[in-house]
Amino acid sequence: MSVFDEKRGELERYEFMMGTERGRLAVALDLLTDSLIMVGQHGVYCASSRNPTKPALDLQAVLGGIEGAKALIQAVMEELKAQKAAARADGPLPGPSPG
């Protein structure tokens, strides 16, 4: 089953609220957040032998990658929001005046 089928309800809700692009990015961000939580919970049980207060090195790399992906998605969402706001500020293009 594809993510579009699994997350149909969430996709529809976010796409309606934010538009297609930002809505899909929001769902992707939620998926990454859920993955981050699961890996973090797993890290509690797989502590580093060097430093028991930190997760194993492979989990640290996964956590770092997920956090980096989230930051990139958030930046794209903000850029799309800024572009939409700028387009609204420009207003409609001037056309011929009604005669």
N, C-alpha and C positions, 0 to 999 in steps of 0.2 A: 504494500500500500504506500502511495506517495505521501509526501508531507502535505500536499494540497488536499488530499482526501482526509488525512488524519486531523488536520487543523482547519478544516473547512469553516467551522463556526467562528473561530478566532480570526481567520483571514477575512471573512466577510465583515465582521465587526470593525476590525482595525482599518480595512480598506475603505469602509464607509466613513469612518471618522477622520481618516488622515489622507485618503487618496491611495491609489494602488501601490505606488512605489514605497511611500513611507509606511503604509500599513503592512506590507510584506516584510519590510525591514524590522518593524516593531515585533512581528511574530518571530522573526529570526533572532532578535535580541532576547525574547522570552525563552526560546529554545536554548540559547547559549547560557542564559542565567540558570535555567533548570539543570543543564549539564554541569555548570560550575558548582552548583549546590551538591549534585551527586558525587562529583570528583572530590569535593571538599570533605564530604562525609566519608568517602573511601579513604581519604588521606589520614583520617583519625586512626584508622586501623593499620595503615601501612606507613608507619613513621620511619624517618631516616635513621639508619644505625649510627650515623655521625652526630646527628642532632635530633634527639627524640621529640623535640617540640615542633619540628617541621615535618611536612610530608616527604616521602621519598623523592629523589631527584627527578624521576620520570613524571611523577605527579605534579611536581613544581613546574616542569616544562609545559605540561598540558594546561595547568591553571593559567600560566603566563600567556599561552597561546589563545585561550578562550577570552581572557581579559583584554588582550590586544585586539581580537576580533570584535569584541563588544565596543571598544573605543572607536574603531574604524566605522562601525555601523552607526554609532551615535553621531560621529562627525558628518557622515553622509546625510543622516536624517536632518541635522541642523542646517546643512548646506541646502538641501531641498526645501526646507522651511523658509530659509532666507530668500531663495530664488522665487518662491511663490509670493512672499511678501513684497519683494521688489517688483514683480509683475503686477501685483495689485496696486502698488503705489504709482506706477506709471500710468495707470488708468487705460481706458479704451483709446485706440488710435483715432486721431481726428479724421473725420470723413466729411463728405460734402454736406453742407447744411441743408436741411429740408426747405424746399422752396415755396 
